[in-house]
Structure formats: structure tokens, C-alpha cells
Amino acid sequence: MPGIEQTELERYRDRILADARALVERYRAIFDWDVPDIDQREADRLILREIRTALDRIEAALLP
């Protein structure tokens, strides 16, 4: 049986996904402004990799 934290998280799963997609879109737009002829797939890959790195750093700081 899932704990209360897991149950609560499930309520927000779709919102977290939408927020993550919006974050990628935000940085995609910034890349487009800075570099008009950018390779969009490569930019998306780089953005996602940096978001993963940031999440890893946040997790490391929060969890002993």
C-alpha cells in the first residue's frame, strides 16, 4: 500500500509533467531568440540534459 506521500504525489503527477514541459518550452524560446538558425532537436537535448543535471544537484542538496 502506497504511503501518504506517494498518494499525494499521484494527485500532482500530471501538473508536474505539464510544468516540466513548460520549462523546456521556456528555454527553447530563449534559445530561438539567441540563435535564430538553431538545431531544435540538439537544443532540446541540451536543455533536457541541463534540467536533469539541475535536478540531480537539487536532490543531492536535499537528501543526505
Residue pairs with C-beta under 8 A, 6 or more apart in sequence:
2 10
20 51
23 51
24 44
24 47
24 48
24 51
27 47
28 40
28 43
28 44
28 47
31 38
31 43
31 47
32 38
35 43
